[in-house]
Amino acid sequence: MPLSRISWLVTVAICVIASLLLLLNGYYGYSGVLLAVGAAAAVNL
């Protein structure tokens, strides 16, 4: 697996985890933004 793919996977994973944490704390708008950023990063996979 190339290093570039690993870095995009890590980026997507961080965005999803951060989004879930924000969702649990009640920050719904920021959670949606992080999901959108994670989805945009997932396009590069």
C-alpha positions, 0 to 999 in steps of 0.5 A: 500500500503506497504511503499516499493512500495510507495518509489519506486513510488516516485523514479520513479516520481522524475526520470521522473520529473527530466528527463523532466526538463533536456529535456526542458533545452537541456540536451538530454543525461542526460535526457535519463540516468534518464529515464533509471534509472526510468525504472529500478526503475519501475521494482521493482514495 
